[in-house]
């Protein structure tokens, strides 16, 4: 069973400026519904303003809520912040928080959007407005749902915003695997960064993951995992520089879930990046990613596994 968080507000009209396309989020759900797999959909509440202000600068939060974000910040984000975008990002952020709670109950759950790892304290960036990974982590710890959260970021781009917003915290560990020469040019410092050279394939990627991930689990000893499961390391991704195949992405995702669940830890995924001219093809990768993780969760939970 895949427990997935989705809301109609995850969709937004095509922005008048910028190239970002929001139809991917509808197409992901369309692919899941057509898959024949057992899927239960959950609807999130919008993230409360005070939860966002606990991580982001209140003045910036106010700009977003009033849909009055300065043009220089909108340029960093990549599209205008309209009232529809405001409503969208409140729901996508609430979706990651809800997915974490569903994971506590079911072992694994997915948010069908978010993974907005470039958003910084006082501005968005790289198609990200608010940083759901940092905001959800902060809130989960503040309300006593978790005490030590591991954020695993396997998007092809470094999770610079998440690293910056959680820097110095001993209760949040950020692990980022990314293409070293890809965006952002100026990297932040995650708790642990693994920068990969261009063209890394399935075998090279899994070798790196198997080298680092078990050590991080052993050293940090988390009680909850948030996973930014971007599919942009795929060989055909428009903005990626790595060379994972469909099978490689599935191996990656199953391995991450297995490492968490074999330790009895709940794991919630956020969608992350995935780019291409064929939006249905990209959406299909995201859908297969979530289905693979749900299947691994079931497999690990079966007696004898």
TIVODO-979983 format. One line per field, with one value per residue (C-alpha): x, y, z; residue number from 1; residue in one letter. Coordinates in Angstrom, 3 decimals. Each point is the difference from the previous one (the first is absolute). Example, Ala and Ser with C-alpha at 12.3 -4.5 7.8 and 13.67 -1.06 7.14 Angstrom:
TIVODO-979983
c1: [12.300; 1.370]
c2: [-4.500; 3.440]
c3: [7.800; -0.660]
num: [1; 2]
residu: [a; s]
end
This chain:
TIVODO-979983
c1: [0.000; 1.259; -1.173; 0.430; -0.780; -1.540; -2.126; -1.670; 2.027; 3.208; -0.924; 0.365; -0.516; 2.979; 1.868; 0.164; 3.765; 2.419; 0.093; -1.122; -2.916; -2.454; -1.897; 2.487; -1.757; -3.342; 1.643; 1.757; -3.338; -1.496; 2.798; -0.483; -3.756; 0.487; 2.676; -2.401; 1.947; -1.686; 0.147; -1.642; -0.069; 0.163; -0.670; 2.221; -0.962; 1.863; 3.135; -0.745; 1.775; 1.725; 1.566; 1.500; 1.189; 1.811; 2.451; -0.364; 0.387; -3.445; 0.344; 0.511; -2.923; -2.119; 1.075; -1.131; -3.284; -0.797; 1.240; 2.338; 3.366; 2.586; 0.929; 3.623; -1.176; -2.477; 2.874; 1.908; -3.080; -0.628; -3.653; -2.323; -1.462; -3.727; -2.836; -0.366; 3.700; -0.363; -2.848; 1.965; 3.144; -1.958; -1.616; 3.184; 1.779; -2.911; 0.219; 3.506; -1.007; -3.029; 2.072; 2.336; -2.963; -1.356; 3.440; -0.062; -3.164; 0.703; 3.807; 0.185; -2.053; 0.538; -0.732; -0.814; 1.707; 2.548; 3.583; 0.662; 3.592; 1.327; -2.192; 2.013; -0.955; -0.961; -0.577; -0.954; 2.255; 0.131; -3.793; -0.317; -1.977; -0.039; 2.254; -2.408; 2.792; 1.392; -3.425; -1.464; 3.107; -0.044; -3.685; 0.176; 2.783; -1.680; -3.205; 1.809; -0.799; 3.706; 3.247; 2.593; -0.861; 2.147; -0.669; 1.249; 0.170; 0.676; -1.129; 2.631; 0.353; 1.488; -2.491; 1.660; -3.030; -0.678; 3.647; 0.017; -3.274; 1.017; 3.697; 1.276; -2.929; 1.032; -3.499; -0.178; 2.513; 0.098; 1.476; 0.222; 1.050; 0.170; 1.800; 2.931; 0.061; -3.743; -2.130; 0.556; 3.435; 0.759; -0.754; -1.024; 1.433; -2.271; 0.796; 1.407; 0.338; 0.789; 0.750; -0.067; 1.821; -1.963; -1.285; -0.090; -2.048; -2.065; 2.980; 2.023; -2.965; -0.931; 3.616; 0.083; -3.384; 0.927; 3.260; -1.511; -3.615; 0.426; 2.767; -2.262; -2.753; 2.479; 1.649; -3.073; -2.582; -3.140; -3.559; -1.597; 1.139; -1.095; 1.050; 0.286; -0.491; 0.653; 0.125; 2.285; 3.099; -1.611; 2.105; -2.705; -0.754; 0.150; 1.801; 2.016; 3.618; -0.123; -0.899; -2.351; -2.395; -3.585; 1.304; 2.688; -2.533; -2.056; 3.069; 0.853; -3.471; -0.455; 3.397; -0.783; -3.343; 1.544; 2.735; -2.611; -2.611; 2.448; 0.827; -3.671; 0.043; -2.881; 0.945; -1.927; 0.951; -0.472; -0.118; 3.016; 1.284; -0.599; 0.118; -0.573; -1.945; -2.354; -1.771; -1.776; 3.318; 1.368; -3.201; 0.240; 3.456; -1.337; -2.943; 2.229; 2.297; -2.833; -1.369; 3.455; 0.420; -3.453; 0.776; 3.296; -1.767; -2.372; 2.845; 2.043; -3.072; -0.732; 1.183; 3.400; 1.122]
c2: [0.000; 3.437; 2.800; 3.209; 3.599; 2.150; 3.132; 1.779; 3.107; -1.836; 1.072; 3.626; 1.895; 0.293; 3.106; 3.059; 0.111; -2.894; -3.492; -2.164; -2.319; -1.023; -2.592; -2.655; -0.189; -0.921; -2.485; -1.752; -0.694; -1.032; -2.558; -1.327; -0.346; -1.842; -2.341; -2.504; 0.131; 0.429; 3.738; 1.984; 3.776; 2.435; 3.741; 2.392; 3.149; 3.184; 0.542; 2.535; 3.307; -0.279; -3.344; 1.627; 3.022; -2.303; -0.780; 2.770; 3.740; 1.356; 2.901; -2.432; -2.148; 3.157; 0.841; -3.435; 0.130; 3.396; -1.167; 2.999; -1.666; 2.398; -0.649; -0.784; -2.808; -1.243; -0.175; -2.218; -2.180; -0.249; 1.087; 2.677; -0.653; 0.471; -0.744; -3.409; -0.695; 1.097; -2.472; -2.680; 0.245; 0.089; -3.293; -1.634; 0.876; -1.346; -3.095; -0.897; 0.414; -2.257; -2.573; -0.236; -0.707; -2.609; -1.628; -0.301; -2.063; -1.952; -0.096; 1.935; 2.796; 2.433; 3.617; 0.365; 3.413; 2.072; -0.897; 3.744; -0.146; 3.263; 2.410; 2.110; 1.965; 3.264; -1.023; -2.851; -1.348; -2.654; -0.484; -0.215; 2.521; -1.516; -2.854; -2.753; -2.333; 2.517; 1.296; -3.473; -1.189; 2.993; -0.445; -3.753; 0.453; 2.987; -1.925; -3.118; -2.296; -0.594; 0.838; -0.694; 0.339; -1.140; 1.849; -2.042; 2.104; -1.934; 2.666; 0.671; 3.536; 0.634; 0.775; 3.309; 1.645; -2.922; -0.078; 3.737; 0.024; -2.910; 0.859; -0.461; -2.141; -3.218; -1.470; 0.234; -1.694; 0.984; -2.464; 1.166; -2.085; 2.224; 0.728; 2.108; 2.200; 0.653; 2.780; 1.699; 1.205; 1.048; -2.956; 0.223; -2.395; -2.916; -2.163; -2.328; 0.750; -2.571; 1.840; -2.338; 0.509; 0.384; -3.185; -2.256; -3.093; -2.464; -1.965; 3.068; 1.647; -3.080; -0.517; 3.531; -0.401; -3.328; 1.492; 3.002; -0.635; -2.863; 1.974; 3.040; -2.108; -1.518; 3.298; 2.222; -2.528; 1.812; -0.822; 1.373; 0.346; 2.576; -0.901; 2.467; -2.503; 2.120; -2.031; 2.467; -2.246; -1.895; -0.195; 1.735; 2.808; 3.440; 1.617; -2.940; -0.986; -3.587; -3.206; -2.126; -2.292; -0.769; -3.120; 2.051; 2.446; -2.922; -1.600; 3.325; 0.548; -3.545; 0.090; 3.214; -1.327; -3.348; 1.659; 1.965; -2.705; -2.763; 2.246; 0.484; 3.661; 1.792; 1.641; 2.641; 1.093; 3.306; 0.100; 2.141; 0.846; -1.563; 1.894; -0.669; 1.006; -2.965; 0.688; -3.362; -1.800; 1.957; -0.506; -3.719; -0.086; 1.673; -2.394; -3.049; 1.375; 0.172; -3.403; -1.579; 1.487; -1.157; -3.511; -0.058; 1.140; -2.944; -2.412; 1.019; -0.184; -3.622; -2.690; -1.372; 3.129]
c3: [0.000; -0.941; 2.264; -1.998; 0.919; -2.722; -0.312; -2.915; 0.885; -0.937; -3.512; -1.011; -3.272; -2.304; 1.239; -2.216; 0.537; 0.291; -1.488; 2.924; -0.824; 2.716; -2.026; 1.146; 3.356; -1.526; -2.356; 2.897; 1.648; -3.328; -0.404; 3.532; -0.451; -3.283; 1.360; 1.521; 3.260; 3.365; 0.682; 2.792; -0.457; 2.912; -0.111; 1.997; 1.839; -0.946; 2.054; 2.794; -0.346; 3.379; -0.974; -3.075; 1.985; 2.421; -2.824; -2.593; 0.522; 1.018; -2.441; -2.877; 1.164; 0.037; -3.552; -1.166; 1.901; -1.537; -3.426; 0.023; -0.413; -1.483; -3.617; 0.853; 2.277; -2.608; -2.475; 2.436; 0.446; -3.732; -0.158; 1.442; 3.460; -0.534; 2.409; -1.668; 0.569; 3.643; 0.494; -1.807; 2.094; 3.255; -0.989; -1.317; 3.250; 2.002; -2.174; 1.125; 3.643; -0.575; -1.890; 3.002; 2.288; -2.409; -0.111; 3.786; -0.386; -3.188; -0.229; -3.261; -1.552; -2.867; -0.722; -3.709; -0.109; 1.974; 0.788; -0.347; 1.114; -1.507; 1.997; 2.444; 3.097; -1.691; -3.604; -2.238; -2.741; -2.681; -0.328; 3.793; 2.106; 3.518; 1.147; 1.010; 1.145; 2.501; 1.085; 0.520; 1.858; 2.301; 0.775; 0.515; 2.534; 1.683; 0.600; 1.230; -2.934; -0.607; 1.741; -2.732; -3.685; -2.912; -3.266; -2.942; -3.162; -3.204; -2.444; -2.673; 1.413; 3.437; 2.769; 0.781; 1.590; 2.323; 1.021; 0.725; 1.946; 2.235; 0.402; 3.535; 1.145; 1.694; -0.355; -3.813; -2.305; -3.679; -2.490; -3.618; -3.019; -3.070; -3.251; 1.163; -3.113; -0.082; 1.537; 2.378; -1.003; 3.563; 2.241; 3.648; 2.569; 0.838; 2.989; -2.633; -3.714; -2.669; -3.237; -2.993; -3.317; -3.219; -1.582; 3.071; -0.915; 2.035; 1.310; 0.970; 1.689; 2.016; 1.034; 1.429; 1.683; 1.556; 1.256; 1.761; 0.978; 2.508; 1.729; 0.346; 1.533; 2.452; 0.928; 0.279; 1.238; -1.238; 0.998; -3.196; -3.615; -2.574; -3.537; -2.892; -2.829; -3.090; -3.221; -1.773; 0.307; -2.917; -3.155; -2.059; 2.429; -1.581; 2.972; 1.300; -0.573; 1.254; -1.869; 2.062; -1.837; 0.983; 1.743; 1.736; 1.432; 1.279; 1.605; 1.629; 1.423; 1.216; 1.683; 1.885; 1.222; 0.938; 2.056; 1.945; 0.429; 0.983; 2.963; 0.780; -1.055; -1.726; -3.296; -1.937; -3.491; -1.789; -3.791; -0.864; -3.456; -3.381; -3.291; -3.665; -3.081; 0.432; 3.287; -0.025; -0.218; 2.970; 1.976; -0.701; 1.591; 3.123; 0.180; -0.420; 2.707; 2.527; -0.971; 0.358; 3.464; 1.077; -1.262; 1.905; 3.158; -0.309; -0.778; 3.027; 2.228; -0.984; 2.460; -0.924; -1.903]
num: [1; 2; 3; 4; 5; 6; 7; 8; 9; 10; 11; 12; 13; 14; 15; 16; 17; 18; 19; 20; 21; 22; 23; 24; 25; 26; 27; 28; 29; 30; 31; 32; 33; 34; 35; 36; 37; 38; 39; 40; 41; 42; 43; 44; 45; 46; 47; 48; 49; 50; 51; 52; 53; 54; 55; 56; 57; 58; 59; 60; 61; 62; 63; 64; 65; 66; 67; 68; 69; 70; 71; 72; 73; 74; 75; 76; 77; 78; 79; 80; 81; 82; 83; 84; 85; 86; 87; 88; 89; 90; 91; 92; 93; 94; 95; 96; 97; 98; 99; 100; 101; 102; 103; 104; 105; 106; 107; 108; 109; 110; 111; 112; 113; 114; 115; 116; 117; 118; 119; 120; 121; 122; 123; 124; 125; 126; 127; 128; 129; 130; 131; 132; 133; 134; 135; 136; 137; 138; 139; 140; 141; 142; 143; 144; 145; 146; 147; 148; 149; 150; 151; 152; 153; 154; 155; 156; 157; 158; 159; 160; 161; 162; 163; 164; 165; 166; 167; 168; 169; 170; 171; 172; 173; 174; 175; 176; 177; 178; 179; 180; 181; 182; 183; 184; 185; 186; 187; 188; 189; 190; 191; 192; 193; 194; 195; 196; 197; 198; 199; 200; 201; 202; 203; 204; 205; 206; 207; 208; 209; 210; 211; 212; 213; 214; 215; 216; 217; 218; 219; 220; 221; 222; 223; 224; 225; 226; 227; 228; 229; 230; 231; 232; 233; 234; 235; 236; 237; 238; 239; 240; 241; 242; 243; 244; 245; 246; 247; 248; 249; 250; 251; 252; 253; 254; 255; 256; 257; 258; 259; 260; 261; 262; 263; 264; 265; 266; 267; 268; 269; 270; 271; 272; 273; 274; 275; 276; 277; 278; 279; 280; 281; 282; 283; 284; 285; 286; 287; 288; 289; 290; 291; 292; 293; 294; 295; 296; 297; 298; 299; 300; 301; 302; 303; 304; 305]
residu: [x; x; x; x; x; x; x; x; x; x; x; x; x; x; x; x; x; x; x; x; x; x; x; x; x; x; x; x; x; x; x; x; x; x; x; x; x; x; x; x; x; x; x; x; x; x; x; x; x; x; x; x; x; x; x; x; x; x; x; x; x; x; x; x; x; x; x; x; x; x; x; x; x; x; x; x; x; x; x; x; x; x; x; x; x; x; x; x; x; x; x; x; x; x; x; x; x; x; x; x; x; x; x; x; x; x; x; x; x; x; x; x; x; x; x; x; x; x; x; x; x; x; x; x; x; x; x; x; x; x; x; x; x; x; x; x; x; x; x; x; x; x; x; x; x; x; x; x; x; x; x; x; x; x; x; x; x; x; x; x; x; x; x; x; x; x; x; x; x; x; x; x; x; x; x; x; x; x; x; x; x; x; x; x; x; x; x; x; x; x; x; x; x; x; x; x; x; x; x; x; x; x; x; x; x; x; x; x; x; x; x; x; x; x; x; x; x; x; x; x; x; x; x; x; x; x; x; x; x; x; x; x; x; x; x; x; x; x; x; x; x; x; x; x; x; x; x; x; x; x; x; x; x; x; x; x; x; x; x; x; x; x; x; x; x; x; x; x; x; x; x; x; x; x; x; x; x; x; x; x; x; x; x; x; x; x; x; x; x; x; x; x; x; x; x; x; x; x; x; x; x; x; x; x; x]
end
